[in-house]
Amino acid sequence: MSIFDDRICALGEGPLWHPERKQLFWFDILGKRLLTRTDDGPTEWAFDEHVSAAGWVDHDTLLIASQTGLSLFDLTSGDSEWVAGIEVDDATTRSNDGRADPFGGFWVGTMGLAAQPGAGAIYRYYRGQVETLFHDITISNAICFAPDGRTAYFTDTPTGQIMRQALDGEGWPDGKAQSFITLARPDGAVVDAEGCLWIAQWGASRVARYSPDGHLLSTTEFPASHITCPAFGGTTLFATSAADGINEDNAGKTFFTEVGVQGQPEHRVIL
């Protein structure tokens, strides 16, 4: 277990391994910044509002979810271009978890700034349009997808229920979501190349791996209590953490470890 980056994030989230750049990006939601690190050292960009999740569009462009919507972000110039609004007129909510799906869409969840019950939702951006998928979400998390593209996962953290949603041939929900795993304080998640779910547990210092039929296979421990979200870069597992309100040496840092399991490459967002 090693520290990938020792910058302290109040709420580290949304780690994304860019498959073309071979580079990790992640967010400090409360710090309103996007971070990365290469062999040349650390880099970060500041924003005027909360930013939380991203998908990759091309070598130099990310689609970033912010407090009010989705924007294209140019990694070379630092310029942003507005794409679509999400809860633009609601000053009490912000984006939280999000990930690109296997069809080129992008799912993003929202939540209340004070985690007001039922204040958020989960949306899908697909080919220029934003559609609401799930209502009455308190803290959206664990948005990720099986390798075959026919299953999505998500959670509303306070419920403790990780949900499994069947998808149709264009990536839209097909039928009702079903409970998959019951877990205390589930946070961000990712699916590996074998179809197993890796889920961060807030307050448990770990990421747990579950088989496609819901059996616990292994746990990976990290030296911080509040691990928020995992990401794969090949067989390397990265994990972000949170420092807000926590008195720990490693809280808010970003970690990595070799796990010997191949991650699923992040899907590209198709505009």
N, C-alpha and C positions, 0 to 999 in steps of 0.2 A: 504494500500500500504506500503510495507516494503522493506528495502534494504537487499537483500540476501547476497551480497558480496560487500565490499566497495573498493576493489582494482580497480584502474582506468585503463580501457582499452582504448588505443588510438582508436581502432576500434573493439569493442566487437561484436562477431558474432557467428553463428553456435551453439546455445545452443542445447544440446542433453540430454534428461533424459533417463538414462540407465535403462530399465525396470527390469533387474535382480538385479542390484546393488542398485536401488532406489537412484540414485546419478546423479547430474547435472554436465555436462562437457560443457565448452564453450571456445572460442578462442579470443585472441587479435591478429587480423591479422597483424596489423602494428608492434606489439610488438613481433611477432613470438613466441607465447607461447600458450599452452593449460592450462586451469585452471579448478579447481574443488574445492568443499568444502564439508566436512562431519562434523559429530558431533565432530570429533577430530581437526577440524580447516581447514585452507586453504592449498592447494597444487598446484604447477604449474610445468610445464616442458618447457624448452627452446628448440627451434629448430633453425637450420641454415638457414631456408628459411621461407617464409610466409606459415602459415597453417590456414585453414579457416572453415572446416566442417568435420563431421565424422558420421559414422554409427557403430553400435555395432555388433560384430561378435560372441563373447561369453562373459562370465562373466569378463574376464580379458583382452580382446582384442578389440581395435577399428580399423576400417579402416579409415585412415585420408587422407584428400585431402590437398595437399601442392602445392607450386608454380610449381613443375615439375611433379607431378603424385600422385599415391595412394600408401600408405604404411600401413602395419599392425603395430600397436603400442601396446606393452605389458605394461599394467598399473602397473604391479608388479615390473618389472625389468627396465622399461624405454627404452627397446630396440625396434628398428624399423626393419622391414623387407620389402624390396621393392616388390611391387605387379605389378604396371603398370605405364608406362609413359604417361603423357598428356602434350602436347606442350613443351616437354623437350628441344627442340632446339630453342624455342622462349623466349629470355631473357626479352621481353617487356610485358609479361602477367603473371598472377597468377590465382590460383583458387579463387572462391568466395563462392557462395551459393551451398549447396548440401544436399541430404537426401536419405536414403534408401527407395526403393519402396516396395510395398506389395508382390513382386515376388522374393525378395532377391537380386535384383539389386541395384546399387547405381548411382544416377544421380548427376553430378557435373557440375557447370558452371564456366567459366573463364571470365576474363576481362583484359584490358590493365592496366598496373601499373599506367598510367596517364589517365585512362578511355578513351583511344583513341576510336573513333567511330568505331563500328563493329569489334573490334580486338578480341573479345571473341567468345565462342561457348558454347553449352551445350552437355555433353556427358553422356553415360550410360555405366557403368561397369557391366557386367553380365556374370557369369560363366567363368571368366578368360579372357574375351575379352572387349575391349573398342570400342564403336561405337559412331560416331558423330550423334546427333539428330537434332540440330539446329545451323545454321551458323549466322555470322554477328550480334553477340550479343555485346552490349556495356557494360552493367553492369547486369550480371545475378543475379536473385534474385527470391524469393517466390517459390522455388521448393518444392512441397508437393503433397499429394495424397489422394483421396477420400477413405473412408473405404472399399468400394466394389472393389477397385483395377482397376476400369475401367476408371478413370479420373485422369489426372495429371494437375497441375497448375504451371505456371512459369511467370516471367516477365523480360523484358529488361527495367530496371527502367526509363531511359530517355523518353521512349515512353509513360509512364503512363498507359499502357495497361497490365492488368493481363490476361493471356491467359489460356484457358481451352483446354486440349488435350485429346481426346479419346484414350484409350489403348486397345490393343488386349489381347488375353488370356495368353500371355507371358510377358505382360507389355511393349510392343513396341508401338510407336505411330501408330494410326489407322486413316488415313486421315489427314487433315490439322487442325492446331490449330485454335481455334475461340476466338475472344475477349470476355471476361467474365465481367470485370469491368474496368472502367476508373477511375484512382485515381492519385492524385498528389504525386509523389515521393514514389511509393511503394517499400518496402524493403522485409525483410524476412517474411515467412508465414508458418502456420501449419494448419492442418485440424483436427477438433474435432471428437468425436465419432458419432455425429449426422450429419456429413458431411458438417459442416459450416466452412468457411475459416476465419482464424484470421490473419490479415495482418498488419505488422508494417508500419507506415508512417514516413519516414525520415523528421524531422523538425516539426512534429505535436504533439509530446509528447504522442503518443497513439498507441494502437493496436485496429483495427476495426474488428468487426465480421460480416460476410456476409452469408446469407442463400445460399443453393445450387442453387437457381435461381437468385442470384445476388442482393438481397435486403439487405440494411444495417440494422442490428438487434441491435447492441449496440457498444459502444466504451469503452475501458478501458484506463484510463489516467495514465501516469507515470511522475515522477518529473524530467524528462530530455528531452530536445528537440529532440535529435536524437536517437530514439528507433530503433533498427536495426533488431531484430528477436525475435519472441516468441517461447516458448516451453511449453509443458504440462507435469506435473507430477501428474497424477490423476486429481483432480479438481483444482490444483494449476497452475496458469499461471506465468511462468518466462519470463523475457525480458532482453535482453542485450542492451547496448547503446554505443555511441561513444563520445570521448572527444577531438579528434584531431581538433584543431582550434576553440574550443568552450570554452568560459569562463563561466562555470556554476558549482555550488557546487557539483551536482550529476552526471555530465556528465561522462560517461565511467563506471559507476557502473552497477551492475546487480541486478534486482528487482524481487519481487514475490508478488502475491496477490491471494486470493481465489476468484474464479469466479462462483462456483456452477455448472459448466459444465464439463462433463467428457472428458478428452483428449483421443486422439487415441494413443495407445502405439506405440512407434517407432518400425519400422520393422527391423528384423534382416538381415544383409548382409550374403548371402550364397556364399562362395568362390568357 
